[in-house]
């Protein structure tokens, strides 16, 4: 099933042609955007660090990413002798495909007004459709599924390489993904609770009333902050880039890859940054919804969408240029001891607020009860963590004399 009005009255060859055009345009646009992102990150970091950056291949170095891609195509494709041939070749495609499929549910244009049933629709080649590849009723679940499947590309790449360093990098990746997948999923659930739909088109439509209706504000900002931190960890971006820690893992899970297969991992990483930025714009910042000027209803929604995405891309590059890498214990502590408990409380709080609106409860007493519950829960969690740390210290102290005696 789909929310695309293109298929509301059946499917004919014209509908299939329009759908094919949308798929090709989305794929080509995402590839071009990925090349732009590589150049954008290099130039922006060079400016922040007072360096030159690429400036030879094309004007302002714009063709440097294209030149790198051509180089990858002509490099020798190597495969370690101990590698699993099938899985070794398959892993890069898993990472690349999941990044594109996740982007397929993002609305990139269309006017979102007050007219029921026609939110975000446009006319292409005489057919009424929406400016996104697909709008399944469970679009957000598809996003979470692709986020979960993507880690298999990394895990299988490290396992199939037949080398210990890629394997360690892939194990790190799976542990990191599990740690932050729960918090990211709960932040998405917060959006679904307030918006009342799993469809990305409906989620954007619920924010079409202006900045005050953005889910950033109506969910209380906390889900967005948790989503941002969790997405940064899911993308293996600094300061969470422990999967590719060159100082200790050489290159991480893709150490043994070369040529076009390494390029696919490289492409997937930057494509995922664009995809996740587009998802955050869709979930929390109104997507393409915004004011329309000069009567150009076909242009302004896409302009607003692209402007918001570029702002998030700038933020990801800013993180990379300024934040030091976390230790692995800090990475795990942040995910399990902070983000997950905070989102568990916030989901209960949002559910209580929604229920109070239906039942007509006094909002002040609801907030007071939530604050007391949060303080009590946080105190219990802090006490449990202190007890666990104290027990760990006691165990180390008991084991120390034995080791000392053994050395003497």
C-alpha positions as CSV (number, residue, x, y, z in Angstrom):
1,X,0.0,0.0,0.0
2,X,1.1,3.6,-0.6
3,X,-0.1,7.1,0.2
4,X,0.9,8.3,-3.3
5,X,-2.2,9.5,-5.2
6,X,-0.5,8.3,-8.4
7,X,-1.9,4.9,-7.7
8,X,-5.3,5.9,-6.3
9,X,-7.2,4.8,-9.4
10,X,-5.1,1.8,-10.4
11,X,-1.8,1.4,-12.2
12,X,-1.1,2.0,-15.9
13,X,2.0,2.4,-17.9
14,X,2.0,6.2,-17.4
15,X,2.0,5.7,-13.6
16,X,4.9,3.3,-13.9
17,X,6.8,5.8,-16.1
18,X,6.3,8.6,-13.6
19,X,7.4,6.3,-10.7
20,X,10.5,5.3,-12.7
21,X,11.4,9.0,-13.3
22,X,11.1,9.7,-9.6
23,X,13.4,6.8,-8.7
24,X,16.0,7.8,-11.2
25,X,15.9,11.5,-10.3
26,X,16.1,10.7,-6.6
27,X,19.0,8.3,-7.1
28,X,20.9,10.8,-9.3
29,X,20.2,13.7,-7.0
30,X,21.4,11.7,-4.0
31,X,24.7,10.8,-5.8
32,X,25.3,14.4,-6.8
33,X,24.5,15.6,-3.2
34,X,27.0,13.0,-1.9
35,X,29.7,14.4,-4.1
36,X,28.8,17.9,-3.0
37,X,28.9,16.8,0.7
38,X,32.4,15.4,0.3
39,X,33.6,18.7,-1.3
40,X,31.6,20.7,1.3
41,X,33.2,18.9,4.2
42,X,36.7,19.3,2.9
43,X,36.4,23.0,2.2
44,X,34.6,23.8,5.4
45,X,37.0,21.9,7.6
46,X,39.9,23.5,5.8
47,X,38.4,27.0,6.5
48,X,37.9,26.1,10.1
49,X,41.5,24.8,10.4
50,X,43.0,27.6,8.3
51,X,44.0,25.3,5.4
52,X,43.4,25.6,1.7
53,X,41.5,22.4,0.9
54,X,40.9,21.1,-2.7
55,X,41.3,23.9,-5.2
56,X,42.9,22.3,-8.4
57,X,40.3,19.9,-9.9
58,X,37.7,22.2,-11.3
59,X,36.7,25.7,-10.0
60,X,37.1,25.9,-6.2
61,X,38.0,22.1,-6.3
62,X,34.4,21.2,-7.1
63,X,35.5,18.3,-9.3
64,X,37.8,16.7,-6.7
65,X,35.1,14.2,-5.5
66,X,34.4,13.3,-9.1
67,X,38.2,12.7,-9.7
68,X,38.4,10.5,-6.6
69,X,35.4,8.5,-7.9
70,X,37.1,7.9,-11.2
71,X,40.3,6.9,-9.5
72,X,38.4,4.3,-7.4
73,X,37.0,2.8,-10.6
74,X,40.4,2.2,-12.1
75,X,42.2,0.9,-9.0
76,X,42.9,-2.8,-8.6
77,X,40.1,-4.7,-6.7
78,X,41.9,-6.8,-4.1
79,X,40.5,-9.6,-2.0
80,X,42.4,-11.2,0.9
81,X,43.2,-14.9,0.5
82,X,41.3,-15.8,3.7
83,X,38.2,-13.7,2.9
84,X,34.8,-15.2,2.3
85,X,34.3,-14.3,-1.4
86,X,30.5,-14.0,-1.5
87,X,30.0,-12.0,1.7
88,X,33.1,-9.9,1.1
89,X,31.6,-8.7,-2.2
90,X,28.1,-8.4,-0.9
91,X,28.7,-6.2,2.3
92,X,29.4,-2.9,0.5
93,X,26.2,-3.1,-1.4
94,X,24.2,-3.6,1.8
95,X,25.5,-0.4,3.2
96,X,24.9,1.6,0.0
97,X,21.4,0.3,-0.7
98,X,20.1,0.9,2.8
99,X,21.2,4.5,2.6
100,X,19.2,5.1,-0.6
101,X,16.1,3.2,0.6
102,X,15.9,5.2,3.8
103,X,15.9,8.4,1.7
104,X,13.0,7.1,-0.4
105,X,10.5,8.0,2.2
106,X,11.6,11.7,2.6
107,X,9.2,14.3,1.0
108,X,11.4,16.9,-0.7
109,X,8.7,19.2,-2.1
110,X,5.1,19.9,-2.6
111,X,2.8,22.5,-1.0
112,X,1.5,21.6,2.5
113,X,-1.5,23.8,3.1
114,X,-4.9,23.4,4.8
115,X,-6.7,21.5,2.0
116,X,-7.5,18.0,3.3
117,X,-6.3,15.1,1.3
118,X,-4.0,17.0,-1.0
119,X,-1.1,17.7,1.2
120,X,2.2,17.9,-0.7
121,X,0.9,16.8,-4.0
122,X,2.2,18.1,-7.4
123,X,1.4,17.4,-11.0
124,X,4.1,15.6,-13.1
125,X,3.4,14.8,-16.8
126,X,-0.3,15.2,-16.2
127,X,-0.3,12.8,-13.2
128,X,-1.0,13.9,-9.6
129,X,1.8,12.6,-7.3
130,X,4.0,13.4,-4.4
131,X,7.7,14.6,-4.4
132,X,9.1,11.5,-2.7
133,X,9.8,8.0,-4.0
134,X,7.3,6.3,-1.8
135,X,5.0,7.1,1.1
136,X,4.1,3.7,2.8
137,X,1.8,3.9,5.8
138,X,4.6,2.6,7.9
139,X,7.3,4.9,6.5
140,X,9.0,5.5,9.9
141,X,9.3,1.8,10.5
142,X,11.0,1.4,7.2
143,X,13.5,4.0,8.3
144,X,14.2,2.1,11.5
145,X,14.5,-1.2,9.6
146,X,17.0,0.3,7.2
147,X,19.0,1.8,10.1
148,X,19.2,-1.7,11.6
149,X,20.0,-3.5,8.4
150,X,22.8,-1.1,7.6
151,X,25.0,-2.4,10.4
152,X,25.0,-5.8,8.8
153,X,27.0,-4.3,5.9
154,X,29.7,-3.2,8.4
155,X,29.6,-6.4,10.4
156,X,29.8,-8.7,7.5
157,X,32.6,-6.6,5.9
158,X,34.7,-7.0,9.0
159,X,33.9,-10.7,9.5
160,X,34.4,-11.7,5.9
161,X,37.8,-10.0,5.5
162,X,39.6,-12.8,7.4
163,X,41.6,-10.3,9.4
164,X,41.5,-9.4,13.1
165,X,41.5,-5.6,12.8
166,X,38.4,-5.4,10.5
167,X,36.7,-7.9,12.8
168,X,37.3,-5.7,15.9
169,X,36.0,-2.7,14.0
170,X,32.9,-4.6,12.9
171,X,32.2,-5.8,16.5
172,X,32.6,-2.2,17.7
173,X,30.1,-1.1,15.0
174,X,27.5,-3.7,16.1
175,X,27.8,-2.8,19.8
176,X,27.6,0.9,19.0
177,X,24.5,0.5,16.8
178,X,22.7,-1.6,19.4
179,X,23.6,1.0,22.1
180,X,22.1,3.9,20.2
181,X,19.4,2.2,18.1
182,X,17.1,2.0,21.1
183,X,17.4,5.7,22.0
184,X,16.9,6.7,18.3
185,X,13.9,4.5,18.0
186,X,12.3,5.9,21.1
187,X,12.8,9.5,19.9
188,X,11.0,8.5,16.7
189,X,8.2,7.0,18.8
190,X,7.8,10.4,20.5
191,X,7.2,12.0,17.0
192,X,4.7,9.3,16.2
193,X,2.8,9.9,19.5
194,X,2.4,13.6,18.8
195,X,1.9,13.5,15.0
196,X,-0.4,10.5,15.2
197,X,0.9,8.8,12.1
198,X,3.8,6.6,10.8
199,X,3.6,8.2,7.3
200,X,6.3,10.9,6.7
201,X,3.8,12.8,4.4
202,X,1.4,13.0,7.3
203,X,4.1,14.0,9.8
204,X,5.1,16.9,7.5
205,X,1.4,17.8,7.1
206,X,1.0,18.0,10.8
207,X,3.7,20.7,10.9
208,X,2.4,22.8,8.1
209,X,1.0,25.5,10.4
210,X,4.3,27.3,10.9
211,X,7.3,27.2,13.2
212,X,5.1,26.9,16.3
213,X,3.7,23.6,15.0
214,X,7.2,22.0,14.3
215,X,7.5,18.8,16.2
216,X,10.8,20.1,17.5
217,X,8.7,22.2,19.9
218,X,5.6,20.1,20.3
219,X,7.6,17.1,21.4
220,X,9.6,19.2,23.9
221,X,13.0,19.5,22.1
222,X,14.4,16.5,24.1
223,X,13.5,13.8,21.4
224,X,15.3,15.9,18.8
225,X,18.4,16.2,20.9
226,X,18.4,12.5,21.6
227,X,17.8,11.7,17.9
228,X,20.7,14.0,16.9
229,X,23.1,12.4,19.3
230,X,22.0,8.9,18.4
231,X,22.1,9.6,14.7
232,X,25.6,10.9,15.0
233,X,26.6,7.7,16.7
234,X,24.7,5.6,14.1
235,X,26.6,7.4,11.3
236,X,29.9,6.8,12.9
237,X,30.6,10.5,12.7
238,X,32.9,12.3,15.1
239,X,33.0,12.3,18.1
240,X,31.6,8.7,17.8
241,X,33.9,7.5,15.0
242,X,35.3,4.6,17.0
243,X,34.5,2.1,14.3
244,X,37.2,3.6,12.1
245,X,39.6,4.6,14.8
246,X,42.8,4.7,12.7
247,X,45.2,4.9,15.6
248,X,44.2,1.5,16.9
249,X,42.3,-0.3,14.1
250,X,44.3,0.8,11.0
251,X,41.1,1.6,9.1
252,X,38.4,-0.4,10.9
253,X,36.0,-2.7,9.2
254,X,37.0,-1.7,5.6
255,X,40.8,-2.1,6.1
256,X,41.0,-4.9,3.5
257,X,38.8,-3.2,0.9
258,X,40.0,-1.3,-2.2
259,X,38.8,0.0,-5.5
260,X,35.0,0.4,-6.1
261,X,34.1,-1.7,-3.0
262,X,35.9,0.7,-0.7
263,X,34.2,3.6,-2.7
264,X,30.8,2.1,-1.9
265,X,31.5,2.3,1.8
266,X,32.8,5.8,1.4
267,X,29.7,6.7,-0.6
268,X,27.3,5.1,1.9
269,X,28.9,7.0,4.8
270,X,28.4,10.4,3.2
271,X,25.0,9.4,1.7
272,X,23.8,8.4,5.2
273,X,24.8,11.8,6.5
274,X,22.5,13.5,3.9
275,X,19.7,10.9,4.5
276,X,19.8,11.4,8.2
277,X,19.8,15.2,7.9
278,X,16.8,14.9,5.6
279,X,15.0,12.7,8.1
280,X,15.6,15.1,11.0
281,X,14.3,18.0,8.8
282,X,11.2,15.8,8.1
283,X,10.5,14.7,11.6
284,X,11.3,17.8,13.6
285,X,11.5,20.9,11.3
286,X,8.5,20.8,9.1
287,X,10.2,19.2,6.0
288,X,9.4,21.2,2.9
289,X,6.5,23.0,4.6
290,X,7.0,26.7,4.7
291,X,5.9,30.1,3.3
292,X,5.4,30.6,-0.4
293,X,6.5,33.8,-2.2
294,X,5.7,35.2,-5.6
295,X,3.2,32.5,-6.4
296,X,6.0,29.9,-7.1
297,X,4.3,27.1,-5.3
298,X,6.5,24.5,-7.1
299,X,9.8,26.0,-6.0
300,X,9.7,27.3,-2.5
301,X,8.9,24.0,-0.6
302,X,12.0,22.4,-2.1
303,X,14.1,25.5,-1.4
304,X,13.1,25.4,2.3
305,X,13.8,21.7,2.5
306,X,17.3,22.0,1.0
307,X,18.1,25.0,3.2
308,X,17.3,23.1,6.3
309,X,19.3,20.0,5.1
310,X,22.3,22.1,4.4
311,X,22.1,23.6,7.9
312,X,22.3,20.1,9.3
313,X,25.2,19.1,7.0
314,X,27.1,22.2,8.3
315,X,26.4,21.1,11.8
316,X,27.8,17.6,11.2
317,X,31.0,19.1,9.7
318,X,31.2,21.5,12.6
319,X,31.1,18.5,15.0
320,X,33.9,16.8,13.1
321,X,36.1,19.9,13.2
322,X,35.7,20.7,16.9
323,X,34.8,17.7,19.0
324,X,37.4,15.2,20.2
325,X,36.7,11.5,19.9
326,X,35.1,9.8,22.9
327,X,36.5,6.8,24.8
328,X,34.6,3.6,24.2
329,X,33.4,3.5,27.8
330,X,32.1,7.0,27.5
331,X,30.3,6.0,24.3
332,X,28.6,3.1,26.0
333,X,27.8,5.1,29.2
334,X,26.1,7.9,27.2
335,X,23.9,5.5,25.3
336,X,22.8,3.2,28.0
337,X,23.0,5.4,31.2
338,X,21.8,8.7,29.8
339,X,19.9,8.7,26.5
340,X,17.8,5.5,27.0
341,X,16.6,6.5,30.5
342,X,15.9,10.1,29.4
343,X,13.8,8.9,26.5
344,X,12.0,6.3,28.5
345,X,10.9,9.1,30.9
346,X,10.1,11.5,28.1
347,X,7.9,8.9,26.3
348,X,5.9,8.3,29.5
349,X,5.6,12.1,29.9
350,X,4.4,12.7,26.4
351,X,1.9,9.8,26.8
352,X,0.7,11.4,30.0
353,X,0.3,14.8,28.4
354,X,-1.7,13.3,25.5
355,X,-3.9,11.4,27.9
356,X,-4.5,14.4,30.1
357,X,-5.7,16.3,27.0
358,X,-8.3,13.5,26.3
359,X,-9.3,13.1,30.0
360,X,-9.3,16.8,30.8
361,X,-6.8,16.5,33.6
362,X,-5.2,19.6,35.2
363,X,-1.9,20.1,33.2
364,X,-0.1,21.7,36.2
365,X,-0.6,18.6,38.3
366,X,0.5,16.4,35.4
367,X,3.8,18.4,35.1
368,X,4.3,18.2,38.9
369,X,3.7,14.4,38.9
370,X,6.1,14.0,36.0
371,X,8.8,16.1,37.7
372,X,8.5,14.0,40.9
373,X,8.6,10.8,38.9
374,X,11.7,12.0,36.9
375,X,13.5,13.0,40.1
376,X,12.7,9.7,41.8
377,X,13.7,7.6,38.8
378,X,17.0,9.5,38.3
379,X,17.8,9.1,42.0
380,X,17.2,5.4,41.8
381,X,19.3,5.1,38.7
382,X,22.2,7.1,40.2
383,X,22.1,4.9,43.3
384,X,22.2,1.8,41.3
385,X,25.2,3.1,39.3
386,X,27.0,4.1,42.4
387,X,26.4,0.6,43.9
388,X,27.7,-1.1,40.8
389,X,30.8,1.1,40.8
390,X,31.4,0.4,44.4
391,X,31.1,-3.3,44.0
392,X,33.5,-3.2,41.0
393,X,36.1,-1.3,43.1
394,X,35.7,-3.9,46.0
395,X,36.2,-6.8,43.6
396,X,39.4,-5.2,42.2
397,X,40.6,-4.6,45.7
398,X,40.0,-8.2,46.7
399,X,41.8,-9.5,43.6
400,X,44.9,-7.2,44.0
401,X,46.7,-9.1,46.8
402,X,46.5,-12.4,44.9
403,X,48.2,-10.8,41.9
404,X,50.8,-9.1,44.0
405,X,51.6,-12.4,45.7
406,X,51.9,-14.1,42.4
407,X,54.4,-11.6,41.1
408,X,56.5,-11.7,44.3
